[in-house]
Amino acid sequence: APCTDDILQMDPLGRLLAPLWKRVRDHTGTLLRLSLGCTMLWLAVTEKAMNPRVCEAVVIDFDLQKVIPVSSAMWVFTVGVIEFAVGLVLVLGLFTRTWSIVAFLVLTLSFFYFKEEVAGHVTFFGALMVLMIKGAGDWSCDSLIARRSRGAIGTVTPYETEVTP
């Protein structure tokens, strides 16, 4: 469907912002990976480590100790460690596609278990899906491993080798 800019054949900001949008598109994997990873690190530290009573209340309210019979403190500690670890590997860009799939599956299962509304986390689902498809981006451990192990360019097309003139 055409927009007003197309109909009027004018785009006052399009040419001005085109270089910015190109850079954002080129570095989508890196931006999403760092955003999601930092968010998970932040939540692990602020919610699980600094304010464990709130998470402990969730464990008690949903009777999670019947699912895995450990103390509520151990539940909070374990969830915090897992959230911190996944956030860290996302920030580092280490096995990003694999950890994005794991995070996506855990998030999906938690929605079914806790009967939460998906609408509040749609952006998180979408960002994880983009990471699964696009990969970690150029500034990541995945990209470094790909370049060193098989001379690949980036992680979007891992088997494309560099062409030397």
N, C-alpha and C positions, 0 to 999 in steps of 0.2 A: 504494500500500500504506500502510495507516495505521501510524503510529509509536506508541510508548508514550504520548507526550503526548496524542495524539488519543484513544486508548483510555481513558485515565484522565481525560480532559477537564481537563487541567491543563498549564500551560506556564509554569513559574516564571520563566524568563528571557526568554520570547518578548516580553512587553510591555515589559520593561526594555530589550531590545536592538533592538526594532523601529525606533526612530528612527536608530540607528547603521546598521542594514542598509539602510534606505532611502537614507541618504546615500551609502553604498558603492555601491549600485545606480545611483544618479543620477550618480555620478562614476566609473563603471567605466572609461570610455574614457580619462579623464585619468590615473587610477591605473595602468592597464596601460601606457599610452604612456610615462609617466615612468619606470616600473619597467624596461620593456624598453630604452628609450633610455639610461638611466643604466647598465644592465648592459652594453650594447654599448659605450658610452664607456669603462667600466671595463676591459672585456676588451681593447679596442683599445690602451689605455694600458699596462695591466699585462702583457698577454701578448705583444703585438706590438712595442711601443716599448721597454718596460723589460726584456723577456726574449725577444729575437728568436731566440735559439739553439734554443729548443724548437720554435717554429714553423718554423724553417729545417730542423730534423730531419724534420718532417712533410713538407715540400716534397721533401726528398731521399728519404725512405722511400717515398713514393707516386709518385716520379719525375714530379712535376708540371711539370718543365722540358720534358718532351716534349709536354705539352698546349699550353703557351704557352712558347716558347723564350726565356726571360729568366733572369737569374741568380736564385739562391735568395733573395738579399737583396732583389731587386726584387719577388719574389713576396710576401715578408713585409711589405715596405713598402706595397705596393699593397693587400693584404688589410687591413692596419691602417688605411690611409686610408679604404677603403670602409666598414669596420666603424665607424670614427669618424664618418664622414659620415652614415651611416644612423642611428646613435645620436643624432647631433645633430639631424637633421630630425625624428626621433621625439620628442625632448625638446621641441623647439620646436612640434611639432604642425603641421608644414608638409607638405601633401599626404600625410597620414597613411595614408589607405587605399591609395594607390598604393605607398608605400614598404613598407607591411605586406605587400602582394602580392609585391613584389620580394624582400623578406626571406624570405617563405614559400617562394617558388620556389627561391631560392639554398640555403636550408636543406634543402629536399627533394632537390635535385640533389646536394648534398654527401653526403647519406645514401646515395644510390645509388652515388656514386663511391667513398666511403670505406668502404662496407659497415658502417656503424655501426648500433647498435641504436637504434630510435626511442624506446624507453621512457624513456631518460634525458632526452629533450627534448620529451616530450609536452606539458608545461606551456607551453613556448615556442611550439609549434605552436598550441595552444589559444588562447593570449593573442594571437597574430598573427591568428587567425581572428576573434576577438572584435573586435579593432581594425578589421579589414576590414569587419565588419558594423556596428559601433556608431559608428565614427569617432573623432575625436580628443578630443571632449568640449568643454566650454564654454571652458576656459582654454587656448586654442591659437591658433596663427596661422590655421588653417583656419576656426575660428569667427569670428575677427576679420575675415578676408577675406569670409566669408559675410555678416556683419552689415553691413559697409561697402559691399559691392558690390550686394547685392540685399535688404538689410534682413531677412535670414533669421535665425531663432532657432536657435542651436547648429549642429551639423553632422549630427545624427541625421536630421532631416527638413529638408534644405537648402533646400527651396522653400516651406516654411511661413513666411509673413510674419507680422510682429507685428500684433496687433489693437489699434487705438487706440480708447479709449472716446469 
